[in-house]
Amino acid sequence: MLTINVAVGLAVIVVLRLRRRTEARSRFDEKLTVLIVLALGVLIAPTPVGHAILDFLTQLVNGISRAGQ
């Protein structure tokens, strides 16, 4: 339960950071955003939501690769 709550908090932080204008970001700000997104990914990955996202992306990639053949 704690993992999901921290993940939700990080998701809110990511959304708020990405709403800012691109020109207003420094390199440090961009690196910090990347680190936060990576931490969010690590927290979400082992949860049922993470598995659902992985399954969805797997099906999407398989569908795209089949359509290209």
Backbone hydrogen bonds in HBPLUS format (Angstrom, degrees):
<---DONOR---> <-ACCEPTOR-->    atom                        ^
c    i                          cat <-CA-CA->   ^        H-A-AA   ^      H-
h    n   atom  resd res      DA  || num        DHA   H-A  angle D-A-AA Bond
n    s   type  num  typ     dist DA aas  dist angle  dist       angle   num
A0005-ASN N   A0001-MET O   3.18 MM   4  6.49 158.3  2.23 150.8 156.7     1
A0006-VAL N   A0002-LEU O   2.99 MM   4  6.23 162.5  2.02 156.6 160.4     2
A0007-ALA N   A0003-THR O   2.92 MM   4  6.07 154.0  1.99 144.7 152.9     3
A0008-VAL N   A0004-ILE O   2.87 MM   4  6.11 151.9  1.95 147.6 154.6     4
A0009-GLY N   A0005-ASN O   3.04 MM   4  6.30 158.1  2.09 144.0 150.0     5
A0010-LEU N   A0006-VAL O   2.88 MM   4  6.19 158.7  1.93 150.9 156.6     6
A0011-ALA N   A0007-ALA O   2.85 MM   4  6.05 152.7  1.93 145.3 153.4     7
A0012-VAL N   A0008-VAL O   3.00 MM   4  6.28 154.5  2.07 149.0 154.9     8
A0013-ILE N   A0009-GLY O   3.06 MM   4  6.36 158.4  2.11 146.7 152.7     9
A0014-VAL N   A0010-LEU O   2.86 MM   4  6.12 158.8  1.90 153.0 158.5    10
A0015-VAL N   A0011-ALA O   3.00 MM   4  6.24 164.1  2.03 150.3 154.0    11
A0016-LEU N   A0012-VAL O   2.98 MM   4  6.21 164.1  2.00 152.3 156.7    12
A0017-ARG N   A0013-ILE O   2.89 MM   4  6.08 156.1  1.94 149.7 156.6    13
A0018-LEU N   A0014-VAL O   2.89 MM   4  6.05 154.4  1.95 152.3 159.1    14
A0019-ARG N   A0015-VAL O   3.14 MM   4  6.25 126.3  2.44 140.8 152.7    15
A0024-ALA N   A0021-ARG O   3.23 MM   3  5.54 144.9  2.36 104.5 113.9    16
A0025-ARG N   A0022-THR O   3.23 MM   3  5.64 168.3  2.24 116.9 118.9    17
A0030-GLU N   A0026-SER O   3.02 MM   4  6.34 154.6  2.08 148.9 155.2    18
A0031-LYS N   A0027-ARG O   2.93 MM   4  6.18 159.0  1.97 152.1 157.8    19
A0032-LEU N   A0028-PHE O   2.89 MM   4  6.09 155.8  1.95 149.1 155.9    20
A0033-THR N   A0029-ASP O   3.03 MM   4  6.24 152.6  2.11 143.4 150.5    21
A0034-VAL N   A0030-GLU O   3.03 MM   4  6.30 156.3  2.08 146.9 153.0    22
A0035-LEU N   A0031-LYS O   2.99 MM   4  6.27 159.1  2.03 149.1 154.5    23
A0036-ILE N   A0032-LEU O   2.96 MM   4  6.20 155.2  2.03 147.2 153.9    24
A0037-VAL N   A0033-THR O   2.93 MM   4  6.16 158.9  1.97 151.0 156.7    25
A0038-LEU N   A0034-VAL O   2.92 MM   4  6.15 157.1  1.97 150.6 156.9    26
A0039-ALA N   A0035-LEU O   2.95 MM   4  6.17 158.2  2.00 146.2 152.1    27
A0040-LEU N   A0036-ILE O   2.91 MM   4  6.15 153.4  1.98 145.7 153.4    28
A0041-GLY N   A0037-VAL O   2.93 MM   4  6.20 154.8  1.99 147.0 153.5    29
A0042-VAL N   A0038-LEU O   2.97 MM   4  6.27 155.2  2.04 150.0 156.2    30
A0043-LEU N   A0039-ALA O   3.01 MM   4  6.25 152.0  2.09 146.9 154.2    31
A0044-ILE N   A0040-LEU O   2.94 MM   4  6.12 151.0  2.02 150.0 158.0    32
A0045-ALA N   A0041-GLY O   2.97 MM   4  5.88 154.7  2.04 148.6 154.3    33
A0047-THR N   A0044-ILE O   3.08 MM   3  5.55 156.2  2.14 120.7 128.2    34
A0050-GLY N   A0047-THR O   3.04 MM   3  5.10 115.4  2.48  97.5 112.7    35
A0051-HIS N   A0047-THR O   3.02 MM   4  6.42 154.1  2.09 152.1 159.5    36
A0052-ALA N   A0048-PRO O   2.94 MM   4  6.14 151.6  2.02 142.8 150.6    37
A0053-ILE N   A0049-VAL O   2.92 MM   4  6.21 155.9  1.98 150.1 156.4    38
A0054-LEU N   A0050-GLY O   2.95 MM   4  6.17 159.3  1.99 146.5 152.3    39
A0055-ASP N   A0051-HIS O   2.90 MM   4  6.10 161.4  1.93 148.1 153.1    40
A0056-PHE N   A0052-ALA O   2.94 MM   4  6.12 158.6  1.99 146.5 152.4    41
A0057-LEU N   A0053-ILE O   2.90 MM   4  6.14 165.5  1.92 153.4 157.1    42
A0058-THR N   A0054-LEU O   2.87 MM   4  6.02 154.5  1.93 149.2 156.8    43
A0059-GLN N   A0055-ASP O   3.01 MM   4  6.23 162.1  2.04 149.2 153.2    44
A0060-LEU N   A0056-PHE O   2.92 MM   4  6.15 156.2  1.98 148.8 156.1    45
A0061-VAL N   A0057-LEU O   2.92 MM   4  6.09 165.5  1.94 151.2 154.2    46
A0062-ASN N   A0058-THR O   2.95 MM   4  6.11 160.7  1.99 148.5 154.4    47
A0063-GLY N   A0059-GLN O   2.89 MM   4  6.04 156.3  1.95 146.3 152.9    48
A0064-ILE N   A0060-LEU O   2.96 MM   4  6.21 155.6  2.02 148.7 155.3    49
A0065-SER N   A0061-VAL O   2.90 MM   4  6.07 160.4  1.93 150.1 155.7    50
A0066-ARG N   A0062-ASN O   2.97 MM   4  6.11 150.8  2.05 144.5 152.2    51
A0067-ALA N   A0063-GLY O   3.02 MM   4  6.14 148.8  2.12 140.2 148.7    52
A0068-GLY N   A0064-ILE O   3.13 MM   4  6.33 137.5  2.32 141.3 151.5    53
A0069-GLN N   A0066-ARG O   3.27 MM   3  5.41 157.6  2.32 102.6 109.2    54
